[in-house]
Amino acid sequence: LADDSRFMGNVSHRVFQYALTRPEADVTLLDQPALEKLYSEAVDYILQTEGMLLLEKGKEDRVQSLYHAIKEKFLALVKHISENNWVVEGCEAHKEAVRSGLRLQGYADILLSHKKKGPKEYAIIDLKWQSGKYYSSLMNEDRDLQLALYSTLFNDLGGFSPTAYFII
């Protein structure tokens, strides 16, 4: 395996997901030092378990660049989640449902929830590695099916759940 864009995307996804789902920490309640510590621990763990190709001699600059680049994105994502009163329900959340006679299934990169009055409301964030212009054009040109499917799939009340791409 080479450390190509897909590999880097997978590693960054896993760092985000690992950090967001630590059982002992609600990221929306952590102060900045605690959040940065959690992030550093997630990077270390994922590099040791799933990103070892980046630990080869001569790739130190690549690791540092990745570490700092996705750290800013991670902190921004947590800020968005927290400021909008969402809670992380899970990552790679699986859901199956029948909609309009079709059996659908999918995995949400990040499943959020918050409870207003009545049933729990969900939101889905799909993490993407770079290519922000491409995903923006999909949405702006009504060619984005992935988020539309997630929106209906994760809403059992016949409505739609908020969805978003988050570009790492």
C-alpha positions in Angstrom: 0.0 0.0 0.0 1.2 3.5 -0.8 0.2 6.5 1.4 -2.0 7.9 -1.4 -5.0 10.1 -1.0 -7.4 7.3 -0.2 -5.1 6.0 2.5 -4.7 9.5 4.0 -8.5 9.9 3.9 -9.0 6.6 5.7 -6.5 7.5 8.4 -8.0 10.9 8.9 -11.6 9.4 9.1 -10.4 6.9 11.7 -8.7 9.6 13.8 -11.9 11.7 13.8 -14.1 8.7 14.6 -11.8 7.3 17.3 -11.6 10.7 19.0 -15.3 11.4 18.8 -16.4 8.0 20.3 -14.2 7.7 23.4 -16.5 6.3 26.0 -15.0 8.4 28.8 -15.3 11.8 27.0 -18.2 13.8 25.5 -16.2 16.0 23.1 -18.8 18.7 23.3 -18.1 19.2 27.0 -14.3 19.2 26.9 -12.2 22.3 27.3 -9.5 23.1 24.7 -6.6 21.4 26.5 -8.6 18.2 27.1 -9.8 18.2 23.6 -6.3 18.6 22.2 -5.1 15.8 24.5 -7.9 13.5 23.3 -7.0 14.4 19.7 -3.3 13.6 20.2 -4.1 10.3 21.8 -6.4 9.4 18.9 -3.7 10.3 16.3 -1.1 8.2 18.2 -3.4 5.2 18.5 -4.6 5.3 14.8 -1.1 5.7 13.5 0.1 2.7 15.6 -2.9 0.5 14.6 -4.0 1.6 11.1 -1.6 4.1 9.8 1.8 2.4 10.3 2.8 3.2 6.7 3.2 6.8 7.8 5.6 5.8 10.5 8.3 4.7 8.0 11.6 6.4 8.2 11.5 9.6 6.1 7.8 10.3 6.5 8.1 12.4 9.7 7.3 15.6 7.8 4.2 14.0 6.3 3.0 12.8 9.8 3.5 16.3 11.2 1.7 17.9 8.3 -1.2 15.5 8.6 -1.3 15.9 12.4 -1.6 19.7 12.3 -3.8 19.9 9.2 -6.5 17.6 10.5 -6.2 18.9 14.1 -7.6 22.3 13.0 -10.4 20.5 11.1 -11.2 18.3 14.1 -11.4 21.2 16.4 -13.6 23.1 14.0 -15.9 20.1 13.6 -16.3 19.7 17.4 -17.0 23.4 17.7 -19.8 23.2 15.1 -21.3 20.1 16.8 -21.1 21.8 20.2 -22.4 25.2 19.2 -25.4 23.7 17.6 -26.3 21.5 20.6 -25.7 18.2 18.9 -24.3 15.1 20.7 -22.2 12.4 19.0 -24.4 9.2 18.9 -21.8 7.2 17.1 -19.6 6.7 14.1 -20.0 4.3 11.2 -23.6 4.0 12.5 -25.4 1.3 10.5 -29.1 1.8 9.5 -31.5 -0.3 7.4 -34.9 0.8 6.4 -37.5 0.5 3.7 -38.4 3.7 1.9 -40.9 3.9 -1.0 -40.7 0.1 -1.3 -36.9 0.1 -1.5 -34.7 -1.6 1.1 -31.9 0.9 1.9 -28.9 0.6 4.1 -26.0 2.8 4.9 -23.3 3.7 7.4 -23.1 7.3 8.7 -19.6 8.5 9.2 -20.9 10.5 12.2 -24.4 10.3 13.6 -25.5 13.2 15.8 -28.6 13.6 17.9 -30.4 16.1 20.0 -33.7 15.9 21.7 -36.1 18.7 21.3 -39.6 18.2 22.5 -40.8 14.9 21.1 -38.7 12.2 19.4 -35.0 12.3 19.1 -33.7 14.2 16.0 -30.7 12.9 14.1 -28.2 14.6 11.8 -25.6 12.9 9.7 -22.1 14.1 8.8 -20.2 12.5 6.0 -16.5 13.0 6.2 -14.6 13.6 3.0 -10.9 13.9 2.4 -10.3 17.1 0.4 -12.2 17.8 -2.8 -14.5 20.3 -1.2 -15.2 21.9 -4.6 -16.4 18.6 -6.0 -18.9 17.9 -3.2 -20.1 21.5 -3.2 -20.8 21.2 -7.0 -22.7 17.9 -6.4 -25.0 19.6 -3.9 -25.4 22.9 -5.9 -26.3 21.0 -9.0 -28.8 18.6 -7.3 -26.6 15.6 -8.2 -25.9 14.5 -4.6 -27.7 11.3 -3.8 -25.6 10.1 -0.9 -26.7 12.8 1.6 -30.3 12.6 0.3 -30.4 8.8 1.0 -28.8 9.3 4.5 -31.3 12.0 5.2 -34.3 9.8 4.7 -32.7 6.6 6.0 -31.9 7.9 9.4 -35.3 9.5 9.9 -38.0 7.1 11.0 -40.8 9.7 11.1 -41.1 10.0 7.3 -39.2 13.3 7.2 -35.6 14.2 6.6 -32.6 14.5 8.9 -30.1 17.3 8.4 -27.0 16.1 6.6 -23.7 17.7 5.7 -20.3 16.9 4.2 -17.4 17.9 6.3 -14.2 18.3 4.3 -11.1 17.2 6.2 
